[in-house]
Amino acid sequence: MAGCSTGEEAYSIAITLLEYMWVHSRNISQATTAIQIFATDISDTALDRARTGVYTEAAVAKISAERLKRFFVRLDGGFQINRSIRDMCIFAKQNLVKDPPFSNMDLVSCRNLLIYLGPVLQRRAIPTLHYALKPSGYLMLGASENLGGFADHFGQVAKKDKIYQKRKNSRRLTTYFSSADYPSGLGAAKRARGLQTTPLVVEREAQRLLVSRFVPASIVVNDQMEIMQFQGKTGAYLEPPAGQPSFSVAKMAREGLLVDLRAALNTARKTNATVRKQGVEIQSEGGTRAVDFDVVPLRVPLAQERFYIVVFQDAVGEPALEGAGKGGKTVKVARPTTGEIDLLKRETNQLREQLRSLIQEHETIAEEFRSAHEEALSANEELQSTNEELETAKEELQSTNEELTTLNEEMQNRNAELGSANNDLLNLLGHVDVPVVMVSNDLRIRRFTPLAQKLLNLLPGDIGRRLGEIRPNLDMEDLEGLVREAIRCGAPRERQVRTNEGGWQLLHVRPYTTWDNRIEGAVITLQDVDVLKRTLDQTREYADTIVESAREAILVLNAGLQVTGANPAFYRAFEVTSEETEGRPIYELGNGQWNIPKLRDLLEEIVPRNSRVDDFEMSHEFPHLGSRQMLLNARRVELQPGHPFILLAIEDVTQKSREGAA
């Protein structure tokens, strides 16, 4: 993601993808590890804020309450993205138009960034985004952005949402990121030339003067008949061609010279010896003239190609056949003699042989050239392919190096955070006044607080030992089984246990859960309830004494309205036994005489609503006692947290009612 600013869009994409994968993936841990988001920006301040993931209440006002509960943690004055989402996002500093990009990305989001770049920077940025995507990867732009001249390299997926897909067969665009600039060889050469000494310049100037005045007209050519150097005055044998400037002998040779010169060069190439041609007639500025020339192979050490020196000379004693007179009038020459005719015939035959040889050589060379051309094309294609692969490998290495640098920075940040969290945990465990022991799924001890050492008989070296291998100072045989049950059921367990010194502790065992609700062990805590238990026992004994000595009939009911006890006054008043009363619902006592709808409604509201029943008047015909008039009072009592019960007091007012009626 380019231009991530303070990270809102990166976290939004992470939450959206995670919700999608939670629906379609059975393994939650795989869903979180399968997503990796790289978010970049050029502002260090924005990146630091994005890494913390803390936002104000106004910034998250449009987020649903369900997502706030699942993905955010409330802080003072705002909310923070939870750790699992922050671990999915890596924030790094990167210049989109200069630095190497990441590679093989499934999705690149560049929303509302291109609108801040000019046309030149956009032409640099879009090829970089194209390179970062894997084949068929997706690109997401802002509503006011477009691809410009690079639209042919992407397919449109959603026109309204500006989502594009990289074409599989599109050629790789030219990217503009590179490594550090290196010094130019041309500049070094110029500096070297600037350091030439004065004697060398004098020597070179002297050679130039001697060549221009005393060296015969000559040229240096290569195998392709390209002129590499001129020596002397060559204007009588060569002339610049019309149109595009060229140094090819084939274009600069005067009329009549090319055929013999080409044949001599071919012969010199094959024999690697000097070849001389005499009496070659050419059309020069003054008319027709005969010239002699020598082709001498030039040996250049460590040269990649071969060179030849062609030395021109005018033929000695050869008269001109035709020329131009004064005023542009043509001058007629005398008729040639018999010897001259024979000489011309011999030269004609010689030219025919040369032409035939040249034609054969030309065909052979043409065939070889075609074969060499095909090989060169094939080699060129291979070289181009190799060059592209090397360029791609170079860019991938640069991109990989950038990713490694980013990951290294992120790992350093996370190591710092992990060290801080570890220090916080050590200080917390060292100063908490509660015995705590953490064990893994295989019941190996992971951490414990100092107060747990005495109760569970632990030493610092016991970390890593199994829980069953220690001998705690508790009167409890199945501690390991209780912990296994809590891990297996995923629910807390608790039990009151007695220490070897006679005190009482409340043992809590809760599953150790990770952020993705996986159980990876258990947490054992102990709470000193000795004073509370003794006080509770005394209170219960005191309450039992009051109930036993009361003159009114009293029933003790649990939350399910079952009779857990009754005082002697109840058994005497209603002539029943404890076997007929205790353990049975109040509505089933006797022949159902207590099953009164109104009374039932009142009793059922006492425990959940902490209500009470005052002077509820009840009349009933008992089989052995006759008609009785009673007043009922009920109260909710909770001596032990989480275990409420009801005291139901029954007062027989039959006699008072009769006296009042009389």
C-alpha positions in Angstrom: 0.0 0.0 0.0 1.6 3.2 -1.2 1.0 6.4 0.8 -0.5 4.7 3.9 -0.4 7.9 6.0 -1.4 7.0 9.6 -2.5 3.5 8.7 -6.4 3.7 8.6 -6.7 2.2 5.1 -4.1 -0.6 5.8 -5.9 -1.7 9.0 -9.3 -1.5 7.2 -8.1 -3.8 4.4 -6.6 -6.2 7.0 -10.0 -6.3 8.9 -12.0 -6.8 5.7 -9.7 -9.7 4.5 -9.6 -11.3 7.9 -13.4 -11.2 8.2 -13.7 -12.8 4.7 -11.2 -15.5 5.6 -12.9 -16.3 8.9 -16.0 -17.1 7.0 -14.2 -19.3 4.4 -11.4 -20.8 6.5 -11.8 -23.2 9.3 -8.5 -22.5 10.9 -8.3 -19.0 12.3 -4.6 -19.1 12.8 -4.0 -19.9 9.2 -6.3 -16.9 8.2 -4.1 -14.5 10.1 -0.8 -15.8 9.0 -1.9 -16.0 5.3 -2.3 -12.2 5.1 0.8 -9.9 5.0 0.3 -6.2 4.3 3.2 -3.8 3.5 2.3 -0.2 4.0 4.7 2.5 3.0 5.0 6.3 3.2 7.7 8.9 3.2 6.8 10.5 6.6 8.5 8.9 9.6 6.0 10.6 11.9 3.0 9.1 10.1 4.6 5.7 10.1 5.2 5.8 13.9 1.6 6.7 14.5 0.4 4.0 12.1 2.5 1.4 14.0 0.9 2.2 17.3 -2.6 2.0 15.8 -4.2 4.4 18.3 -7.2 6.6 17.0 -9.6 9.0 18.6 -13.2 8.3 19.2 -14.2 10.6 16.3 -12.0 8.6 13.9 -13.8 5.4 14.7 -17.3 6.9 15.0 -18.5 5.1 11.9 -17.2 1.7 12.9 -19.9 -0.7 14.1 -20.0 -1.7 17.8 -19.4 -5.4 16.8 -16.1 -4.5 15.0 -15.0 -2.2 17.8 -15.4 -5.0 20.3 -13.7 -7.6 18.1 -10.8 -5.6 16.6 -10.1 -2.7 19.0 -9.1 -2.1 22.6 -10.4 0.9 24.5 -7.8 3.3 25.8 -8.1 6.6 27.6 -9.5 9.0 25.0 -9.6 6.6 22.1 -9.2 3.1 20.7 -6.2 1.0 19.6 -6.1 -1.8 17.0 -5.6 -5.1 18.7 -2.3 -6.9 18.5 -3.3 -9.5 16.0 -4.3 -6.9 13.3 -1.1 -4.8 14.0 1.1 -7.9 13.5 -0.4 -8.4 10.0 0.7 -4.9 8.9 4.4 -3.9 8.3 5.0 -0.2 7.9 8.1 1.1 6.2 9.5 4.2 4.7 9.6 4.2 0.8 9.7 6.7 -2.0 7.4 5.3 -4.7 9.1 7.1 -7.6 12.7 6.4 -6.5 13.1 3.3 -4.2 12.8 -0.3 -5.4 9.2 -1.6 -4.8 8.1 -4.9 -3.2 7.4 -7.7 -5.6 4.9 -10.5 -6.2 2.1 -8.6 -4.5 -1.5 -9.9 -4.8 -3.0 -6.4 -4.3 -1.6 -2.9 -4.5 -3.7 0.0 -3.2 -2.6 3.4 -4.3 -5.8 5.4 -3.6 -5.6 9.2 -3.8 -1.8 9.3 -4.2 -1.4 9.8 -7.9 -3.5 13.0 -7.9 -0.7 14.7 -5.9 1.9 13.7 -8.5 2.5 15.5 -11.8 2.4 13.7 -15.2 6.2 13.1 -15.1 6.1 11.4 -11.7 3.0 9.5 -12.6 4.8 8.0 -15.6 7.5 6.8 -13.2 5.1 5.6 -10.5 2.7 3.4 -12.6 5.5 1.2 -14.1 6.7 0.6 -10.5 3.2 -0.4 -9.4 3.0 -2.7 -12.5 6.3 -4.3 -11.6 5.2 -4.9 -7.9 2.2 -6.9 -8.9 2.3 -10.6 -9.6 0.7 -11.9 -12.8 -3.1 -11.3 -12.5 -2.5 -9.1 -9.4 -4.9 -6.3 -8.6 -4.4 -2.5 -8.5 -6.8 -0.2 -6.7 -6.8 3.5 -7.4 -8.8 6.5 -6.1 -12.0 7.7 -7.6 -10.3 10.7 -9.4 -7.3 8.7 -10.7 -6.6 6.8 -13.9 -3.8 4.8 -15.6 -3.2 7.3 -18.4 -1.1 5.8 -21.2 -0.6 2.5 -19.4 -4.2 1.4 -19.6 -3.3 -1.3 -22.1 -1.3 -3.2 -19.5 -4.2 -3.6 -17.1 -7.7 -5.0 -17.4 -10.6 -3.2 -15.7 -12.4 -5.2 -13.0 -14.7 -2.7 -11.4 -15.1 0.6 -13.2 -16.9 2.4 -10.4 -14.4 1.3 -7.7 -11.3 1.8 -9.9 -10.0 -1.7 -9.5 -7.7 -3.1 -12.2 -6.0 -6.4 -12.9 -2.5 -6.8 -14.4 -2.6 -8.6 -17.7 -0.8 -11.9 -17.7 0.9 -11.4 -21.1 1.7 -7.7 -20.8 5.3 -6.8 -21.3 7.3 -5.5 -18.4 7.3 -1.7 -18.3 10.5 0.3 -17.9 11.1 1.1 -14.3 13.1 4.1 -13.1 14.4 2.8 -9.8 18.2 2.0 -9.7 21.0 1.6 -7.3 23.4 4.4 -6.4 24.9 6.4 -9.2 28.4 5.3 -10.4 31.1 7.5 -11.9 31.0 7.7 -15.6 33.8 6.2 -17.7 33.6 9.1 -20.2 34.3 11.6 -17.5 37.3 9.6 -16.4 38.6 9.5 -20.0 38.2 13.2 -20.3 40.2 13.7 -17.2 42.8 11.3 -18.5 43.1 13.3 -21.7 43.4 16.5 -19.8 46.5 15.1 -18.1 48.4 14.4 -21.3 51.9 15.9 -21.3 53.2 18.6 -23.6 55.9 16.4 -25.3 53.3 13.9 -26.4 51.2 16.6 -28.0 54.3 17.9 -29.9 55.1 14.3 -31.1 51.5 13.8 -32.4 51.5 17.1 -34.2 54.8 16.3 -35.9 53.4 12.9 -37.1 50.3 14.6 -38.5 52.5 17.0 -40.5 54.7 14.3 -41.9 51.6 12.2 -42.9 49.9 15.1 -44.6 53.0 15.9 -46.7 55.0 12.7 -47.4 52.8 9.6 -46.7 51.0 8.4 -49.9 47.2 8.5 -50.0 45.9 5.5 -48.0 43.0 4.4 -45.8 42.6 1.9 -43.0 39.4 -0.3 -43.3 37.9 -3.2 -41.3 36.3 -6.4 -42.4 33.0 -4.6 -43.1 34.8 -2.2 -45.4 34.2 0.7 -43.1 36.9 3.4 -43.2 38.6 3.7 -39.8 41.3 6.3 -40.8 42.5 8.5 -43.7 46.2 9.1 -44.5 47.4 11.6 -47.1 45.3 13.1 -49.9 42.6 10.5 -50.9 40.3 12.9 -52.8 41.3 11.5 -56.2 40.2 8.0 -55.2 37.3 8.6 -52.7 34.6 11.1 -52.6 31.8 11.8 -49.9 28.5 10.3 -50.9 25.3 12.4 -51.4 22.8 12.3 -48.6 23.5 10.8 -45.2 27.2 10.9 -44.3 29.0 7.6 -44.4 32.5 6.1 -44.1 31.7 2.9 -46.1 34.2 2.2 -48.9 31.3 0.9 -51.0 29.7 4.4 -51.0 32.8 6.5 -51.1 34.9 4.7 -53.8 34.9 6.5 -57.2 33.4 4.8 -60.2 35.5 1.8 -61.4 37.4 1.3 -58.1 34.9 -0.7 -56.0 35.0 -4.1 -57.9 38.8 -4.5 -57.9 39.1 -3.1 -54.3 36.5 -5.6 -53.0 38.2 -8.5 -54.8 41.6 -7.5 -53.4 40.2 -7.2 -49.8 38.6 -10.6 -50.1 41.9 -12.1 -51.3 43.8 -10.4 -48.5 41.3 -11.7 -45.9 41.7 -15.3 -47.2 45.5 -15.3 -47.7 46.4 -12.9 -45.0 49.0 -11.5 -47.4 49.5 -8.3 -49.4 47.5 -8.0 -52.6 48.4 -5.6 -55.4 46.2 -4.4 -58.2 47.6 -2.4 -61.2 46.1 -0.3 -64.0 42.6 0.0 -62.5 40.7 2.7 -64.4 38.5 5.0 -62.4 36.5 8.1 -63.1 38.2 11.0 -61.4 37.6 14.7 -61.3 40.0 15.2 -64.3 38.5 12.3 -66.4 39.5 8.7 -66.6 42.7 7.7 -64.9 44.6 4.5 -64.1 45.6 3.8 -60.5 47.5 1.1 -58.7 46.8 0.1 -55.1 48.0 -2.4 -52.4 45.9 -4.0 -49.7 48.1 -4.9 -46.7 46.7 -6.8 -43.7 47.3 -4.9 -40.5 48.1 -6.9 -37.4 46.7 -5.2 -34.2 47.4 -7.1 -30.9 44.3 -8.0 -28.8 42.0 -6.6 -31.5 38.5 -8.1 -31.9 38.4 -7.6 -35.7 40.9 -7.4 -38.6 42.1 -4.3 -40.3 43.7 -3.5 -43.7 45.7 -0.6 -45.1 44.8 0.3 -48.7 47.6 2.4 -50.4 46.7 4.3 -53.6 49.2 5.4 -56.4 48.7 6.7 -59.9 49.8 4.3 -62.6 53.2 5.2 -64.0 53.3 6.3 -67.7 49.6 5.7 -68.3 48.0 8.5 -70.6 44.6 9.7 -70.0 42.1 8.4 -72.6 39.6 11.2 -72.5 39.4 14.5 -70.8 37.8 17.9 -70.8 39.4 20.9 -72.6 39.2 24.6 -71.9 35.7 26.0 -72.0 34.1 22.6 -71.4 34.9 21.3 -75.0 35.6 17.6 -75.4 39.1 16.7 -76.6 39.3 13.8 -79.1 42.1 11.3 -78.8 43.9 9.3 -81.4 42.7 5.8 -82.5 44.3 3.1 -80.3 47.0 0.9 -81.9 46.9 -2.9 -82.3 49.0 -3.3 -79.1 46.6 -1.2 -77.2 43.7 -3.2 -78.5 45.3 -6.5 -77.4 46.0 -4.9 -74.0 42.4 -3.9 -73.7 41.3 -7.4 -74.7 43.5 -9.0 -72.1 42.2 -6.6 -69.4 38.7 -7.3 -70.5 39.2 -11.1 -70.1 40.9 -10.5 -66.8 37.9 -8.4 -65.7 35.5 -11.1 -66.8 37.5 -13.7 -64.7 37.5 -11.3 -61.8 33.8 -10.8 -62.1 33.1 -14.5 -62.3 35.3 -15.1 -59.3 33.6 -12.2 -57.5 30.2 -13.6 -58.3 31.1 -17.0 -56.9 32.7 -15.5 -53.8 29.7 -13.3 -53.4 27.3 -16.3 -53.5 29.5 -18.2 -51.0 29.8 -15.2 -48.8 26.0 -14.4 -49.1 25.2 -18.0 -48.0 27.7 -17.7 -45.1 26.3 -14.3 -44.3 22.8 -15.6 -44.2 23.8 -18.5 -41.9 25.9 -16.1 -39.7 23.0 -13.6 -39.7 20.6 -16.3 -38.5 23.0 -17.3 -35.8 23.6 -13.7 -34.8 19.8 -13.2 -34.6 19.5 -16.2 -32.4 22.4 -15.2 -30.3 21.0 -11.7 -30.1 17.6 -13.0 -28.9 19.3 -15.1 -26.3 21.4 -12.2 -25.2 18.4 -10.0 -25.0 16.5 -12.7 -23.0 19.5 -13.1 -20.8 19.8 -9.4 -20.3 16.1 -9.1 -19.4 16.5 -12.0 -17.0 19.5 -10.3 -15.4 17.7 -7.0 -15.2 14.7 -8.7 -13.7 16.9 -10.6 -11.3 18.7 -7.4 -10.4 15.4 -5.6 -9.7 14.1 -8.6 -7.7 17.2 -8.6 -5.6 16.8 -4.9 -5.0 13.2 -5.4 -4.1 14.1 -8.4 -1.9 16.7 -6.3 -0.2 14.2 -3.6 0.4 11.8 -6.1 1.9 14.5 -7.6 4.1 15.5 -4.1 5.3 11.8 -3.4 6.1 11.4 -6.7 7.8 14.5 -6.2 9.8 13.3 -2.8 11.0 9.9 -4.3 11.9 11.6 -7.2 13.8 13.7 -4.7 15.7 10.6 -2.8 16.7 8.8 -5.9 17.7 11.8 -7.2 19.6 11.8 -3.9 21.5 8.1 -4.3 22.2 8.5 -7.9 23.2 11.4 -7.0 25.6 9.2 -4.3 27.1 6.2 -6.7 27.5 8.5 -9.4 29.0 9.9 -6.9 31.5 6.3 -5.8 32.4 5.3 -9.4 32.9 8.3 -10.2 35.1 7.6 -7.2 37.2 4.0 -8.0 37.5 4.6 -11.6 38.5 7.3 -10.5 40.9 5.1 -8.1 42.8 1.6 -9.6 42.6 0.5 -10.9 46.1 -1.3 -14.0 44.7 0.2 -17.4 44.1 0.0 -18.0 40.4 1.4 -20.9 38.3 1.2 -21.2 34.5 1.5 -24.6 32.8 1.4 -25.7 29.2 -0.9 -28.3 27.5 1.5 -31.1 28.6 1.3 -29.7 32.2 4.9 -28.4 32.2 5.5 -25.4 34.4 6.1 -22.2 32.5 6.1 -19.4 35.1 5.1 -18.9 38.7 5.1 -16.0 41.2 7.2 -16.0 44.4 4.2 -16.6 46.6 3.6 -19.9 44.7 7.0 -21.3 45.7 6.0 -22.0 49.3 2.5 -23.4 48.7 3.4 -25.6 45.8 6.9 -26.4 47.0 8.6 -24.9 43.8 12.2 -23.9 43.1 13.4 -21.6 40.2 14.9 -24.7 38.5 11.4 -26.4 38.4 10.5 -24.4 35.2 10.0 -27.0 32.5 9.1 -29.9 34.9 5.8 -31.6 34.8 3.2 -30.6 37.4 2.9 -34.2 38.6 6.6 -34.4 39.5 6.2 -31.8 42.3 4.9 -32.4 45.8 2.8 -29.3 46.8 2.2 -28.4 50.4 -1.5 -29.1 49.9 -3.8 -32.0 51.0 -4.8 -32.8 47.4 -4.1 -35.9 45.4 -5.6 -35.1 42.0 -4.2 -31.6 41.2 -2.9 -32.8 37.8 -6.3 -34.4 37.0 -8.2 -31.2 37.9 -5.9 -29.1 35.6 -6.3 -31.6 32.7 -10.1 -31.4 33.1 -10.0 -27.6 32.9 -7.9 -27.8 29.7 -10.1 -30.5 28.1 -13.4 -28.8 28.9 -12.2 -25.2 28.3 -14.0 -24.1 31.5 -12.7 -23.0 34.9 -12.6 -25.3 37.9 -12.2 -24.5 41.6 -11.9 -26.4 44.8 -11.3 -25.7 48.5 -8.1 -27.4 49.6 -6.4 -27.7 53.0 -2.7 -26.9 53.4 -0.4 -29.1 55.4 -0.4 -26.5 58.1 -4.2 -26.7 58.5 -5.1 -23.5 56.6 -7.7 -23.3 53.8 -7.0 -22.2 50.2 -9.4 -21.7 47.3 -7.8 -23.3 44.2 -8.8 -21.8 40.8 -7.8 -23.5 37.5 -8.6 -21.5 34.4 -7.7 -22.4 30.7 -4.7 -20.4 29.3 -6.1 -18.9 26.1 -4.4 -17.1 23.2 -5.7 -14.0 21.3 -7.3 -16.3 18.8 -9.1 -18.4 21.5 -6.8 -21.4 21.3 -6.1 -23.2 24.6 -2.4 -23.6 25.3 -2.4 -24.6 29.0 -3.8 -23.5 32.3 -3.4 -20.9 35.0 -3.5 -22.0 38.6 -4.2 -19.4 41.3 -4.6 -19.8 45.1 -6.7 -17.6 47.4 -6.3 -17.7 51.2 -9.9 -18.3 52.5 -9.0 -19.6 55.9 -10.4 -16.6 57.8 -13.4 -16.4 55.6 -14.1 -20.1 55.9 -13.8 -20.0 59.7 -16.1 -17.0 59.8 -18.5 -18.7 57.5 -18.6 -21.8 59.6 -19.2 -19.8 62.7 -21.9 -17.8 61.0 -23.6 -21.0 59.7 -23.4 -22.6 63.2 -24.9 -19.4 64.7 -27.7 -19.5 62.1 -28.3 -23.1 62.7 -28.6 -22.5 66.5 -31.1 -19.7 65.9 -33.2 -21.8 63.6 -33.1 -24.8 66.0 -34.2 -22.8 69.0 -36.9 -20.8 67.2 -40.5 -21.4 68.4 -41.9 -20.8 64.9 -41.8 -23.5 62.3 -39.0 -22.7 59.8 -38.0 -24.3 56.5 -34.7 -23.8 54.7 -35.0 -23.8 50.9 -32.4 -23.7 48.2 -32.6 -21.6 45.0 -34.6 -24.4 43.4 -37.2 -24.3 46.3 -36.1 -27.7 47.6 -36.2 -28.3 51.4 -32.7 -28.6 52.7 -33.6 -28.5 56.4 -36.3 -27.7 59.0 -36.3 -27.0 62.7 -38.0 -29.2 65.4 -40.9 -26.7 65.7 -41.9 -27.5 62.1 -41.8 -31.3 62.6 -43.9 -30.9 65.8 -46.4 -28.5 64.3 -47.2 -30.5 61.2 -46.5 -34.0 62.6 -44.0 -35.0 59.9 -40.5 -36.5 59.9 -37.3 -35.3 58.3 -37.3 -38.2 55.8 -40.7 -37.0 54.5 -39.5 -33.4 54.3 -35.8 -32.9 53.4 -34.7 -33.1 49.8 -38.2 -32.6 48.4 -39.7 -29.5 46.7 -41.9 -27.5 49.0 -44.9 -28.0 46.6 -44.7 -31.8 47.1 -44.8 -31.8 50.9 -47.7 -33.7 52.4 -50.5 -34.0 49.8 -49.5 -30.8 48.0 -50.9 -28.4 50.6 -48.1 -25.9 49.9 -48.7 -25.8 46.1 -50.4 -22.4 46.1 -49.9 -20.4 42.9 -49.6 -17.1 44.6 -47.2 -18.4 47.2 -45.2 -20.1 44.4 -44.9 -16.8 42.4 -43.7 -15.0 45.5 -41.1 -17.6 46.4 -39.7 -17.9 42.9 -38.9 -14.1 42.8 -37.0 -14.0 46.1 -33.7 -15.4 44.9 -33.4 -13.6 41.4 -34.9 -10.3 42.6 -33.8 -10.4 46.2 -37.5 -9.8 47.2 -39.3 -10.9 50.4 -42.6 -12.3 51.6 -44.3 -10.6 54.6 -47.3 -11.9 56.5 -48.7 -14.0 53.6 -51.9 -15.5 55.0 -52.7 -19.1 54.1 -55.5 -21.4 55.1 -55.4 -25.2 54.5 -57.2 -28.3 55.7 -54.6 -30.8 57.0 -55.6 -34.5 57.2 -54.4 -35.0 60.8 -54.5 -31.5 62.1 -57.7 -30.1 60.6 -58.1 -26.5 59.4 -55.2 -24.2 60.0 -54.7 -20.5 59.5 -51.0 -19.5 59.0 -48.9 -16.4 58.3 -45.8 -16.9 56.1 -42.6 -14.8 56.0 -39.6 -15.5 53.7 -36.2 -13.9 53.4 -33.2 -14.4 51.0 -29.9 -15.3 52.9 -26.4 -15.7 51.3 -23.7 -16.7 53.8 -21.4 -17.9 51.1 -21.0 -15.9 47.8 -22.8 -17.7 45.0 -24.9 -19.9 47.2 -28.1 -18.2 48.3 -31.0 -19.9 50.2 -34.4 -19.0 51.6 -35.6 -19.0 55.2 -39.4 -19.6 55.3 -41.0 -18.9 58.7 -44.5 -20.3 59.4 -46.7 -18.9 62.2 -49.9 -20.8 63.2 -52.6 -18.1 63.9 -55.6 -20.4 64.0 -56.3 -19.8 67.6 -56.0 -16.0 67.3 -58.4 -16.0 64.3 -61.0 -18.0 66.3 -60.7 -15.7 69.3 -61.1 -12.7 67.1 -64.1 -14.2 65.5 -65.7 -14.9 68.9 
